[in-house]
Amino acid sequence: MLSETSSSPGAGVTLNNWQTPEQLAWSFQHMAEILPTATISRAAAPTAPFESAPAPVEELPLVTVDGRFLTVREVMDWTYTDGWVVEHDGRLLAEHYPGGMAPGTRHLLMSVSKSLVSLVAGSLWGAGLLHPDAPVTAYVPQLAYSGYAGATVRQLLDMRSGVRFSEEYTDPDAEVRQLEEAIGWKAWTHPGPRSMYEFLLGLQQVREHGGLFEYRSAETDVLGWICEAAGGARMPQLMSRLLWSRTGAEEDANIGVDSTGTGMFDGGISASLRDIVRVGRVVLGDGVSMTGARVTPAEWIHDTLVGAPDSRQVFADSPTDTRMPGGMYRNQFWIPREGSDVVLALGIHGQMIYVNRPARVVAAKLSSWPVPQDAWMLLSTITAFDTIAAAAQEGRL
């Protein structure tokens, strides 16, 4: 773990610079050397194996959103890829690590973490311990004195509370950057809270709960707090028991924690590429993992795919620039277009789990984009995985 001025040998990484573009590729693969973390154990559970079945997916041609004629390989080369995998019915069609990773390397997932928290919430719902329509204060009474008073768990799952929280990553004064300081991800430049929960209790309501979708990481952090209360354990233990030990994971995962041991639920999980493919298989399998263990009820996955009657409209009208016409956000997952054939878990700087249900393809990509968000890189990656999925579905691989 680094102090503000100490550096990791040979890397030149400090608490002040680990998120700068030139350090990201190293930082994302060494989070436990930079910040405090807690283990999400795979326990003694059996591993779900993959069959290696390399296919010529890299040379598949595609057309990007801006009309460029490229190959899958070129998209991966041009989008700062640290590693990518494509799986089809238990066979690994592609597995590449251009960014110095190996199959067992843990890489920061950023907001892909949110979708993992969703699966924990779904498991708790299946056990009768969490009710989406319940008020958040039914689980965490302290929230009665925050901007989240009156909000429901469902509104957090779909990011529709009325709380003010700016996700403008380039604004050093945005709440998302203040949150990073509160949990110790950045050196302090603002006075204020010095822990996750203290920060969340200080957020203010600025409009009615239940309105338009607006992407805000704080929603997941409150949801994680609620999951801990409902499940009676801290998130590393809860996620180990309800998710990680059931997916057939090969490696332990970890999660960044603040000074009180509270996890960074919205973006602090690190895991291997193969293991997040196994998470994608839970979504593909209607809540059942590759080992046959049930993680969530099938109804949780179905609800994620179908959404509420107004989910697509509040997404279309959102102040968040989603670049996904016809899509929606439900249960901390992205549905990127009309229909429900594809489900995404997304994180800034190019993290993705891609699940194509009709094609039975799960793909994942871990990256170190030099900027938090880039529409061309995001949409081109989706197009690349769509292209591979179509080829697999049509029997061309």
N, C-alpha and C positions, 0 to 999 in steps of 0.2 A: 504494500500500500504506500502511495506516494504522499509526501507532504507538499506544501505549496512550492517548495524550492528543490526538493530532492528529485533525482531522476532515476529511471530504470536503466541499468547498465546497458550501454550501447544504443539506447533508443532516444535519449534526450527528451523524454516525456515527463512533464510535470502536471500538477493539478491545474495550472493555468493554461497549458497548451494542448492537453490530450485530445481536445475536440477541434483542433485546427486541421485544415485539409491535409497538410503534410504529415500529420501524425495519425490520422484516422485508421489507416490500414493496420498499423501495429496496435493501436489502442483497443480497437474493437475485438482483437484476439487475445488481449491480456488484461481484461477488466479486473481480475482478482489481484493483479499486481499494482493497480492504480487506486482502487477504492475498496472499502470494506464490502465483503459479500457473504452470503449465507448459501449453503448447499441445498439444492433441490435433489434429493437422493432418488436414484432409480431402484433403491433397496435391493433385495435379492431376487427380484422378479426375472422371469425368462426374457431373453432378447428375441425380438422378432427379426428373423434374417431376411435379407434381400438376395435375389439371384442376380448376378452380374450378367447383363445381356446388352452389351454396347451396340448401339444402332447409329446410323449416319445422320444424326439429327442436326449436327452443326452446319451442314451444307444446305439445309432446307432454305429455299428462298422465301422472302416475305416483302411486303410493302409497308413502310412505316406511316404513321399518321400524317407526316408532311410529304409523303410521296416518294421517299427514297427506296430504291431497290437494293436490299441488303440480304445477307444470310443470317441465320441464327448466330453463327460464330461472330460475325461482325457486330451484332447487337451486344453480345456479351463482352467483346473486346472494347467496345466504346462506352461501356457503362460501369467501369471501375469495379468489375466483378472480383470478389474474393473467393467465391465458390458457388457452384450451381449443380443441381441434381434434378433429373426427371425420372419418375417411377411410374410404371404401368403394370397393374395387376401383380405386384410383388417383384417385378423385374426392373433393375436400374438400367434405363436406356442410355443415360448419360450421367457422368459424375466427374466434374472437373474442378480443380483448385488452382486457378491462375494467380491468386493473391497470397500465396504462401501458407494457406491452410492445409490441413490433413483431415482424413475422415473423423478423427477424434477431437479436432480443435473446437473449442467453444468460442462462439462469436456473438457479440452483442446483437440482440434482436430488435432493439429499440421498440417501436410500438406494435410489432408482432406480439410482444408480451401481452398486450391488451386482449388479444384473442385467446391466449392461454388462460387468462383470468376468467374469460367468459366460460370456458369449458369447466373450470372449477365451479363457477356459479351455477352452471347447468347441472353439474353433479349434485350440488347442494339442493337445488330445486327438486331433482329426482328423489332425493332422500327426504323431502318434506321439510327441510330446514331453512329454505329461502323462498320467499314469495315475491315475484316481480311487482305485483300491484301493491305491496305493503309500503308504508312510508319508511324512509330511511331511518327515521328516529325509532322505529320499532327494534332496530338492531344496534344502533349507536345513538343513545339518547343525547350525547353531547352535541350532536348536529342540530338540535333544537335552537341553539344559540348562534347558528351560522347561516350563511345564505342558502344552505341546502334544506332548511326547515320547510316542510310542506312538500318536498320533492318525493317521488317514489323511486323504488329500485329500477323499475322499468325505464324511467326517464334517464337514469344514469346509464343503463345498458345501451340506450339508443342515442345518448348525448343530446338530450332535449331538456335539460334543466334551464333555469333562468339565471344562472350564476355567471358573473363576469370573470372571464379567464382568457387572456389573449395568448394565442398560439403563434404569434409572430416571432419566428426564431431569430430574425435579423435585428429585432428590437431588444437592446440589452436591458430595458426596463419592463419588458413584457412579463406577465405573471409566469409564463413558462420558464423564463430565465430566473425569476425570483425563486421559483420552486427548486430549481437546480442548486441554488445557493443554500436554501433551507435544508436540503438533504445532504449537502456536502459534495455535490458533483462539480462545483465551481468554487473558487475563492470568494469570500464575502465582499461584496461591494455595496450592499444595501443593508440598512438596519432592519431587524424584523425577526421572524420565527427561525428557529434552528432545528426544526424537525418536521417530518412530513405532516403528522396529524395537527401540530400547532399551526402550520401554514394553512391547511384545509379549513380549519375552524375560523380563519380570518377572511375567507372569501365572502363576497357580498352578492346578494340577489339584485339584479337590475331589470328583470322582466318576469313575466309569469312563467312558471314551470310548465313544461309540456308543449312548448312552441316548436319553432323550426330546429332542424338538426344544425348543430354547430360543433365542430370538432374541438374538443378540449380535453387535455390529458388528465386534468383534475377529476373528471367524472370517473375515470377508471381507478384513480387512487382512492376515492371515496368508496367505490364498489369493492375494492380489495379490502378496505377496512371492514365493510359490512360482511364480506365473506369470512374474514377472520372471526368476527363476532358470532356469525351463524354457525360456523364450523368448529368453534372452540379451540382454534390453534392458529399459530402464526402462519403466514403464507408459505414459507419454504416447506414446512411440515405438511400443510394442507395440500399443496400442489403435488408433493411427493406421493401422498396417500391416494389422492383422488384422480391424478392425471399421470404423473411421470412413471410411477410403478406399474401402470396399466397399459402403457403404449408399446411396450417392448423396447424401450430406450436402451442404447448401448452405453451411454455415458451419463453421469450426473450432470445436471444443469446447475447454474447458480444465479443469484439475484443480488443486485446492489442494495445495500441497506444504509439507513441513516444512523445518527448517533444513538438512537434508542433501539436499534435493531429492526426498525420497520422497513419493509421492502419498497423498492421503487416499482410499484405494480404496473405503472403505465409504460415503462420502457427499459427496465433494468435487468431483464433476464438474458443470460448468455447460454447458448446451447449449440450442439453440433448440427451440421447440415442434415445428416441422415436422420437425426432425432426429430427435427422439425418436420421432415417429410412424414415421419410416423404420426406426428400430431395431425398433419393434413389427412392422413388415412382415417382418423377418427371422424372427421367431417364427412369424408367420402363414405364411410361405413355407417352412417346414421347413428353415430355415437358409440359404435363398437370399434375397438382397436384391432390391429393386426394379430394380436394374441388371442382375440376372441373375448377379451374383457370389455364389459360395458363401462364407458366413461360418463356419458350423459344419456338421458332418455332420447329416443328417436324424435320425440316431439320438440325437443330443444333445437335440434338441427333443422327440422321442418319449419319451425317458427323463424329461424334465422333466414331461411331461403325465401319464405313467403312474406314475412313482415306484417305490419299493421296496414289497415286500409289506406292510411295517409302517409306511409313511410316514404314512398317514392316522391310524393308531392313536397313534403317538408325537406327532402333532400334536394329536389330541384330548385326550391326557393331559398336554399341555405345561403348564408353569407360566406360560408366556406367554399373556396374554389376547388371543387372536387374533380373536374375534368372527366366526369363519368355520366354522360346524359342517359337518362332512363334508369340509373342505378339507385341504390339506397344503402343505408347503414343500419344494421340490426344486430343486436347482441354482440357488439364490439367486433363485428366482421363487416367487410365491404362486399356488396353485390354490385359489380361494376357496370351492369347494363340491363336492358330489359330481359325478363325471364330470370331463371335461377340456375343456369347451367354452370356458372363459374362463381366461386367464392374466394375472396382474398383476405389474407392477413397482411397488413402493410406497416412498415416502419420507415422513418426518415433515413436518409443517406442510402436508400436502396435495398431495404430488407423486405422479403416477400415470401409468403406461402401461397401457392396457386393450386386450387382444387377444381378440376373439370369433371363434374359428375357423369355426364353422358359418355365421355371418353374414358372414364376411370383412370385419369392421369392426375398425379400429384407432383408438383414441381416446387422447388425452393431456390432462392437466390439470396446470397449474403454479399454485401457490397460496402464500399467506402466512397460513395459519391462525395466530391469536395463541397457540395452544398446540401442543405437539408432536403430540399424539394426541387425536382426538375421534371416537368410534365413530359418532355420528350423521352427521357430515360425511363420513366415509369410506364408510359404507354407503349414504348417500344419493347420493353420486357414482357408486358402482357401479350403483345402481338407475337413475340417469339414463342411464348408458351402456348398460345392459341394455335400457332402453326404446327408445333410438335404434337399437340393433342389431336388436331385434325388428322395428321398423318397416322397416328396410332389408332385412332378410331376407324379409319378407312383401311387398315391393314397394310399400310405402306412402310411399316417399320418392323 
